[in-house]
Amino acid sequence: MLFRMEPLSANDLRIVGFIERYYHKKKDFPPVDLLEEEFPDTDFEELFDHETFLYSMSQRGIRVPRVGEVSELSEIQLAAILSIADFRDRRSQTAKLKSLKVTTTMWNGWMNEPLFKDYFLKLTESRFQDSLDIAYEGLTKSMMNGDLSSVKFYLELTGRYGPQNETQKNISTIVAQIVETIQYHVKDIDTVRAIKNDFETILSGGTPVRAVITA
């Protein structure tokens, strides 16, 4: 079908380049007034209906607006958003777009449109929250069924249990036993208290204060 299209003129190609640069810089289609100022000899109403021009823009992910139209997403844009935001579909983004005949360039161009990007981000955020709800529901069911690994994961997730916490508890237990041993063998209460305070300081991440001994 493409080879039957009427080729663009050199001036039309310059306009395509100008629009593309403006679009990627400003994240929007350039105002018609600006285009008419830059290319005064061009009939933009006619150009915006040119099949080859429209195809060239679409391949860059740039939608050409119509005068007076309300900005809205096209059917293919909506289809692409719904497909990419479907987390249960495990295909890659490239595979999803390819199935819709949407190129990566087109997708990246659409992501520069505020309306498209805002709709996509809100939908993915909503879908992600739904996925979290499903995950929590599944985790709860597993715990109710007595799955110990699920219980352990839940406790780690909520900060009630973790390997680091368990290690800290083990260290504290060992230190307590060491202090008890020192208390048994060392009869000077002040010395035992000083050793215990030093251990507590170390466990809390601090450094014991040492008195400077002068000769």
C-alpha positions in Angstrom: 0.0 0.0 0.0 2.9 2.4 0.8 4.3 2.4 -2.7 1.0 3.7 -4.1 1.2 6.8 -1.9 2.0 10.1 -3.5 5.5 11.1 -2.5 6.1 14.2 -0.4 7.8 17.3 -1.8 11.1 18.6 -0.6 9.2 21.3 1.3 6.9 18.8 2.8 9.8 16.8 4.1 11.3 19.9 5.7 8.0 20.4 7.4 8.0 16.8 8.7 11.5 17.4 10.1 10.5 20.7 11.7 7.4 19.1 13.3 9.3 16.1 14.6 12.0 18.3 16.2 9.4 20.6 17.8 7.3 17.7 19.0 10.2 16.0 20.8 11.3 19.2 22.3 8.0 20.7 23.4 6.0 17.4 23.8 3.3 18.8 21.6 2.3 19.4 18.0 3.4 22.9 16.8 0.7 25.6 16.5 -0.5 26.1 12.9 0.3 29.8 13.2 4.0 28.9 13.8 4.0 26.5 10.9 2.5 29.1 8.6 5.1 31.6 9.8 8.0 29.1 9.1 6.6 27.9 5.8 4.4 30.8 4.4 3.9 29.2 1.0 2.4 26.0 2.3 -1.3 25.1 2.4 -1.4 23.3 5.7 -5.1 22.5 5.5 -4.3 20.5 2.3 -1.1 19.1 3.8 -2.9 17.8 6.9 -5.1 15.7 4.6 -2.2 14.4 2.6 -2.2 10.6 3.0 1.6 10.3 2.8 2.1 13.1 5.3 -0.3 11.6 7.7 1.4 8.2 7.4 4.8 9.8 7.9 3.5 11.5 11.1 1.9 8.3 12.4 5.1 6.3 12.0 6.8 8.9 14.3 4.0 8.6 16.9 2.8 12.1 16.1 -0.9 12.6 15.6 -1.9 15.5 13.4 -4.7 17.5 15.0 -7.7 18.7 13.2 -8.8 22.3 13.5 -11.3 22.8 16.3 -11.2 19.1 17.4 -11.2 18.0 21.0 -8.0 16.2 21.9 -8.7 12.5 22.5 -6.9 9.2 22.2 -7.3 7.2 19.1 -8.5 3.6 19.0 -5.0 2.2 18.4 -3.6 4.4 21.2 -6.2 3.0 23.6 -5.5 -0.5 22.5 -1.8 -0.1 23.0 -2.2 1.3 26.5 -4.6 -1.4 27.5 -2.2 -4.1 26.2 0.9 -2.7 27.8 -0.9 -2.1 31.1 -2.1 -5.7 31.2 0.3 -7.2 33.7 -1.2 -10.7 33.4 -0.1 -10.8 29.8 3.5 -11.9 30.2 4.6 -10.9 26.7 7.3 -8.3 26.4 6.3 -4.7 25.5 7.9 -5.1 22.1 5.8 -8.2 21.4 2.6 -6.5 22.5 3.2 -3.5 20.3 4.1 -5.7 17.4 0.8 -7.6 17.6 -1.0 -4.2 17.2 1.3 -3.1 14.4 2.6 -0.3 16.6 6.4 0.4 16.4 8.5 1.4 19.3 9.0 4.8 17.7 5.3 5.4 17.6 4.9 4.4 21.2 7.7 6.7 22.3 6.2 9.5 20.3 2.8 9.0 22.0 4.5 9.0 25.4 5.4 12.6 24.6 1.7 13.5 24.5 0.6 14.7 27.9 -2.9 13.3 27.5 -1.6 9.9 26.4 1.1 9.7 29.1 -1.3 10.8 31.9 -3.9 8.2 30.9 -1.2 5.5 30.6 0.4 6.3 34.0 -3.0 6.5 35.8 -4.1 3.2 34.3 -0.9 1.3 35.1 -1.0 2.7 38.7 -4.5 1.4 39.1 -3.6 -1.9 37.6 -0.6 -2.2 39.8 -2.7 -1.5 42.9 -5.1 -4.2 41.8 -2.2 -6.6 41.4 -1.1 -5.8 44.9 -4.6 -6.5 46.3 -4.6 -9.9 44.5 -1.1 -10.7 45.8 -2.1 -9.8 49.4 -5.3 -11.9 49.1 -3.3 -14.9 47.8 -0.8 -14.5 50.6 -3.5 -14.4 53.2 -5.1 -17.5 51.9 -1.7 -19.3 51.9 -1.2 -18.3 55.6 -4.6 -19.5 56.5 -3.8 -22.8 54.9 -0.8 -23.1 57.2 1.9 -22.4 54.6 4.9 -21.6 56.8 6.9 -20.0 54.0 4.0 -17.6 53.4 3.8 -16.8 57.1 7.6 -16.1 57.2 7.4 -13.9 54.1 4.5 -11.9 55.6 6.4 -11.3 58.8 9.4 -10.2 56.9 7.2 -7.9 54.7 5.7 -6.3 57.8 9.0 -6.0 59.6 8.1 -8.4 62.3 10.7 -10.9 61.4 13.9 -10.9 59.3 17.2 -12.6 59.1 19.0 -9.4 60.3 16.6 -9.1 63.2 17.2 -12.7 64.1 21.0 -12.3 63.9 20.7 -9.2 66.2 18.7 -11.3 68.7 21.3 -14.1 68.6 24.2 -11.6 69.2 22.3 -10.0 72.1 21.8 -13.4 73.6 25.5 -14.2 73.3 26.6 -10.9 74.8 24.2 -11.5 77.7 25.8 -14.9 78.4 29.3 -13.3 78.2 28.3 -10.7 80.7 26.9 -13.4 83.0 30.2 -15.2 82.8 32.1 -12.1 83.6 29.9 -11.5 86.6 30.6 -14.9 87.9 34.3 -14.6 87.6 34.9 -10.9 88.2 33.8 -9.8 91.7 34.3 -6.0 91.2 30.8 -4.7 90.5 32.0 -1.4 88.9 34.1 -3.3 86.4 31.2 -5.7 85.5 28.9 -2.7 85.0 31.5 -0.9 82.8 31.9 -4.0 80.6 28.1 -4.4 80.3 27.7 -0.7 79.3 30.4 -1.1 76.7 28.6 -4.1 75.2 25.3 -2.2 75.1 27.0 0.7 73.4 28.6 -1.6 70.7 25.3 -3.4 70.1 23.5 0.0 69.5 26.1 0.9 66.9 28.2 3.2 69.1 31.8 3.2 70.2 32.7 2.9 73.9 34.5 5.9 75.4 37.9 5.0 76.6 39.7 7.1 79.3 43.1 8.4 78.2 45.7 6.8 80.5 48.8 9.0 80.9 52.1 7.6 82.2 
